[in-house]
Amino acid sequence: MTQLKIHPVAALFPPLTDQEFQQLVADIKTNGQHVPITLTADGKTIVDGINRWKACKLAGVEAKFRNLPKSYDETETINFIISANMRRRDLAAGQKAMIGLEIAPHLEAAAKERKVSGKGADGSGGRGKQKNLVPQEGQGKRAARVVDQVAKASGVGHNTVSKAKKVKTHSPTLAADVAAGKVSLNDAHKQVRRAEAASQVAAEKEAPSRATAIVRTHDGQETEYQLPKGRAKFNFTNDQVSWAAWTWNPVTGCLHNCPYCYAREGAVMNRNLRAFYPFGFTPTFYDYRLEAPENSSVPDEVRNDPRLGRVFVTSMGDLFGKWVPNEWITKVFAAAHNSPEWEYLFLTKFPQRYVGLNLPSTAWIGTTIDEQYRVKIAEEAFRKIKGVRVKWLSLEPLLAPLKFSDLSMFDFVVIGSQSATEQPGGRVQEFAPPFEWVARLTEQAKAAGCKVYQKPNLIGITDSQHAGMKLIQEVPDLPPLPRTQGELVLTAAE
């Protein structure tokens, strides 16, 4: 049993939940195994019954097996897996559609193998006709037909398949969450449509003009960059940054090579964004964007929503990495000093570089810590930082049980988990820190007088039956900041 392999198509179907699996183990232990586990004809690969196989091992019960007929080729084997799982498993329509899209390449490969073997397109091979989900058509049409027929075999409509294809094309990470049952297809599709709408708005704002500028990298590479129409301004962001409504990226790119980096995913893997990153994720300076602070007006609604007066600087890179030329930092700070009506949020994994700089008085100076060795560096640097609006600590993603000697040099602590991302080397899985790591840091931060913000991703997907616990989501209590906007003075709400 320990040497059995799992068929890659069978592995696409999500496993039972922990509760369901434990119930299966208990049932097999008490009543025995009723339904045999199905193997390929050679008896080496499981095609149906993965959960039963694992449950038998845990229950200490000798598993029962049966083999597919020797006449089954790969196409027929895959068709059996689809039939056994799509109809019998309690899967949502979105899961079926998404899994069907993942199955399609396997069916394509099986169709090619069948063609080489000389087996008929109708599935005949000396034993009558066999239903075939892979019609013999041109490659592009064949792929579409495979998806359609897999959908029909599982009772999924064309509209559901279209939504699944749209989600998978736009966000492989979101598609994987749908297939696993972590998020519904409708919710994922809504997220994609919102993202597309936002991208469209951004694209219209960034519509190219006839003017160009030279952008350059930290190591001296240069290229001509077509400027957008209109003046450079801040970009309105989404709700992922819960304490700032805008982003400003006069510098992009980073060399820290963090395996989970969301910014690299956007710059390198998102086809809708690549045009805005001519050097990929190589650190790059966009001189024309230095005008954004003076061209962006603080909205009147800031009285009711302080987020609208805050901008996250270099959200797509690290402005203070040791590779960044001093000139870049000096110019960014000069632009911030000249527009003090804004609060500027900075974040880096190289906090020692803050020391000695002329930091803007309206700045939120922050550092990210994901490993223990960064703790001492941050504590030493932040003891020396004075005269800024907020000193903050981002523990996102929290990847280790971090231990601080003191947190009193910080005003604000953010704690979050690691989201799944698509990276050039492949998918990086999500990671949720154990509760005790979060609880210990929260207790220490509160004792030191810090405001604590626990990101929603710490508890994952919730619904009416799984409400989750109420997270601590505080922000610093700040005095009103005078904001001059022409002759109008705006005061931020507390």
N, C-alpha and C positions, 0 to 999 in steps of 0.2 A: 504493500500500500504506500509506503513512503517513497517509492520510486515512480509513482504515477505522475504524469504531467497533466496540465489543464489546457484544454483547447483554447486558443486565443479568443475565439468568438464567444465561447461559453464564459470566459473571464470578463467580457464586456458587461454582463448583467450584474447589477449591484447585489452584494450579499445581503443576507437577512440582517435585521437590526440586532443589537446585542440581546434584547429581551426575547425576540423571536427565536434567535439561535439557542439561547439557554433553554427555552421551552422545548425546542426540538431535541436537544441533548437529553433532557429529562424524560421526554416521551420515548425515545429510543432505548434509554436505559431501563425503563419500566416495561414497555410493550414490545421492544425489538424493532428492527428495521423492516417495514412492510414493502416499500418501493425500492427496487434494485437501482444501483448506480450504473449508468450507461457508459460504456467505454467504446473506443474505436475498435475496428475489427481485430487489430493486432493486440488489443488489451493493454495498451501503454498510455492512453490518453483519455481523460474524463471529458465527456461531451455533455453530460447531464447528471446532476446530483452532487455538485461541489459541496453544498452545505451539509448534505447527508454524510458525505465522506468524512468531513471534518468532525461532524457530530459523533459519528461512530467511534472515531479515535478517542475523543474526549470521554465518551460513555463507556469505553472499554468493551465495545461490542464488535464482533467480527463482521465486517461489511459484506453485503451481498452485491454481486455484479452481474451484468449481462453485456454482451457485445453486439455492436451493430453488424449487419450482414457483411460478409467479405466483399460483396459486389458494390458496396457503397464507395463512391469516390468522394473527393473533398466537397464538391457542390452539394451532393446529397447529404453529406454529414452536416454541413452548415444549415441546410434546409431543416434537418431534424432538430438542430439546436434552436433555431428560430421557432419552430412549431412547439417545442417542449417548453420554452421559456416565455415567449411573447403572450401566449394564450393562458398558460397556467399560472404565471407569476402575477402578483398583485402590483402591477406597474401602472403609473399614470400615463396618459396618452403622450405627454411630452417626453417622458423617459423612453417610451417605445420608439418614438420618432428619432430621438437623438441617438439611441443605440443602433437603430436601423442605419443611420448615416455612417456610424463607425463600422458596421458590418459590411457596407457596400464595397470597400476596397478588398476585403477578403473574398467576397463573391467574384469580384473581377479577376483576382488572381486564380481562383478555382476555375473560372470559365476558360482562361488561357490554358490551364493545365488540361482541362477536358478536351480542348481543341487539339492539343498536341497528342493526346492519347487516342484520338480518333473517335471518341464517344460522340454520339449524335447530339445536335443542339437541343433536341427535344428530350434529352436525358436517356434515350434508348441505348442500350449496350448489350443486347442479347437477352434482356429480361423484361421487355415491354417498355412503355413510356413512363418516364419519371417527371414529375412537375419540376420545371426549371425556372428559377428566379432570375436567370441571366440570359436575356435574349441576345441573339447574334446580330448586333447592329454596330454602327460606328462607335468609337470609344466614348465620345461625349454623350451621345444619346443613350448608350448602354448604361453609363453611370446614373443618369437621371431615371431610366427605367428600373434599375436595381432598387433605388430608393423608393420609387412608387410602389413596386411590387412588395417590397418588405413592409411598407406601410399598410398596404391592402391586406397582406397576410395577417397582420396584427390588429386590423380594424381601425387604423389611424387614417384620418382624412387628409386630403391634399393640402388644406390650409395649415394643418398642424405640421406637416412635413415642411412646408414653405417657411413657417416660423422657425422651425428647428434649424433649417439650412441657414437662415439669416443670422441666428444667434451663433451658430458654429463658425460662420465666416467672420463675423465681427469680433467674437471673443471666445477662443477655445477654452479659456478658464471657466467662463460662465456656462458653456456647453457641458463641460465635465460635471459641474454642480447640478445641472438639470438631469443629466444621465444618472447621477447618484441619488437623485431625489432630494437634494438639499434645497433646491429652489424650484418653483413651478416654471413651466415653459412660458406661460403668459407673463409672469413677473419678469423673467429674463428678457422676453421680447420687448416689454415696455422699457426696460433699462437700455436695451440696444437702440430703440427708437429715440429715447431721450438723448442718448449719446450722439446719435446721428444728427438730431436736430441741433444740438449744441455745436457739433463739428461744422454743420452747415452755416450756422451763424458766425462761427469763428472764421470759416473759409471766406465768407462774404466780407468780414472785416479785414481779413488778410488777403483779399483779392489783389493780385499783383498789379503794380503800376509799371510805368516805363522806366522809373528810376531804379538804380541799383546801388549797392554799397558793398564794400569789401568786409567780409567777416573773416576772423582769423582764429586759429587754435593756439593752445598753450605752447606748442612746439614749433610754431612759425608757419604752419600751412595756411594758405589764403585761398579764397574763392569769391567770385562775384555773386552776390545774393540779391535777388529781385525783391525790392521793397514793396510792402503792402500799400494799398491806397489809403490816404489819410494819415493822420499823425499817430505816432506810437502811443498806446495807452495800456493800462492794466487790463488783464483778462479776468472776467468773472469766472469763479471756480465752482465746483460742486460741493456737496455736503461732506466730502471726505475730510476736509479741514474745517472742523466745527467751530473754530474761533477766528477764522479769517475768511473774507468773501472774495478776495482778489489774489491773483498771482502776477508776478513780474519776473521775467527771465532774461536779464541782460547777459547772463552767462548760463550755458547749459553744459551737461556732461560731467563725468566724474571718473576717477581712476581707483576708487576704493574696491571695486569688483565684488561688491556684496552680492551673493548668489540670488537673493530674493528681490532685487531692486525694481520697484514699480516704474521708476523714471526711465530706466534702460528699456523696460518692456515697451513703454510708450514710444520712445524715440527710435527703437530698432525694429520692434516686432509689429507695431501698429501701422498698417499701410496707409491709413488716412493721415498720419502725422509725419511720416518720413520726410516729406518734402520740406518740412520746417527745420530739419536737422541735417544740413548738407554734409556734415562730418560724422553722422551717427551719434554715438555717445562720447566721442572725443571732446574734451573741454573746449568750448568755443565762445568767443566774445562777440556780441552784437552791439556795436557802438550806438547805432541809431535808436535802440530801445532805452537809452539813458534819458530820453526826453519824456518817457511815460509818466513820471510823477507830476511834472508840471502840466501835462496835457490831460490828466485824469482828475475829475472833480469829485470830491466827497459828496455823496448823495444826501439829500435832506433827511432821508429815513434813518440816518445814523443815530438820530436821537432815540429811536426805539430799538435799533439793532446795531450794537457797537461793532459787530463783525464787518459792517459795510465801510468802516473806516480803517480796516487793517488789510495789509497786503503781505502775502508770503513771498519772500524774495528768493529767487533761484530754487523754485520748487522742483526743477528738472536737473539738478546738479548739486555741487558743493562749492560755494563761493570761496571757502577758506581752506580748501585742500592745499597741500604743500606744493602742488604743481602750478597753482594759480599765480600769475604775475601780480606783484604789488600794485601795478598800474590799474589793473581791473578793479581791485577792491577800492582803491582810492577814488576812482571815477564813480562807482556805484554809491559809495558813501557821500560823495559830493552832491549827487542828485538827490539823495535822501535828506541831507542837511538843508538843501534849498527848498524842500517842500515838507516842512515839519507838521503840516496838517494831517499827515498820514502816520499810522503806526506801522512799523516795518518788522516783520518776523523773519529772523535768520536762524538757520539750523545747520550744524556741521558735525562731522566726526573728528575734526581736528581743532578742538576748542582752544588749544594753547596759542593759536594764531590771533585770537581776539585780544590778547594781552598787549597793551601798548598802542592799540589802534584808537583813533578818534571816533568812538562809537556814537551813532545818533542817539540823542536823549529820548526819542520816541521809539526806540528799538526794543523788540523782544529778542534777547540774545539767548540762543538755545544750543543744546548739543544732544546728539543721539548716542545712546549706549546700548549695545546688544550683546557685549561680551564683558567678562569681569575685568580684563586688563585695561579697559577704557575708563573704569571707575576712578582710579587714582589720578589719572591725567585730567579728568573733568573736575574733580574736587580741587585740585591744585590751581587750575586755571580760573575757576569761578570764584575762588576766594579773593582774586585780584581784580575782578571786574566790578566797576562802580558806575553810578550815574546813568543807568539805563532804565527803561520803563518796567521791564519784566526780565527775570532770569529764569529760563525754563529748561526742563529735562524731558526728553522724549525716550521712553523705554518701549519703542515700537520698531521692530518686533522684539518682544521679551523672549530671548532664546536660552537664558540660563538663570539660575537662582542668584541674582545679583545681590551683593552685600556692600552697603555704603557705610563709611565711618561716620558720615554726617551729611544731612540733606538741608541744613539750615541756610546754605548759600543760595538755595533755589526758592523761587516763589510759586512755581507751577510744575507739576509732574504729570506726564501723560503716559498711560500704560496700554499697550495693545498687543494683539497676536500677529502672526505672520500670515498674510493672505497668499493664496496660490498665484503664481505668475508664470507667464510663458517667456522663457529666456532663449538666447541664441543656442544654448546647449540642450534645450528641452524644457519640459514643464518642471517647475519647482513646487513641491507640495506645500499646502498650508501647515501651520504649526500653532497649536494653542497651548500656552503655558499652564502648568498645574495651578490650581486654585491657591495653594499655600504660597507660591512665589508672589502672586499678585497681592494676597492678603498681607504678607509680611512687609512688602514695600509700601503698601497703602498705609499701614499702621505707622511705619517709620516716618513717612511723609507728613501725615496728619500731626504727629507728635512734634515735628519740626516747624509746623505752621504753614505748610505748603497746601495750596489748592491741588486737588487731585481730579484728573479726568480719565475715566476708564472707557476705552473705546468700545463701541458696540460689538466689534468683531471678537471680543473676549468670550461672548456667550453664543455666537453663531446664530443659526436660523431658529426663530421662535414662531409659535402660532398660538391659536386660542387654547390649545391643549398643553402647550409647553411655554408658559409665560416667561420663563427665565427670571433671574433675580434683578432687582433694581440696581443699576450701576451708579457709582458716584461720578457725576459729571459737572464738576465745578470749574469755574474760570476765575482768574485773579480779580479781586475787588480793586478797581482803579479809580483814581480821582478823575474828574472831568478833564478832557484834553481840549484846550482852545484850538479851534480849527478855522483858519482863515481861508475863505474861498471867494476871491475877489474882495468885495467889501463886506461880505456876509460872514459872520462868525458863528460857527456851529459848535454845540457842546454835546459830547457823547453822553449817552445815558449810562447810568451806573450799571 
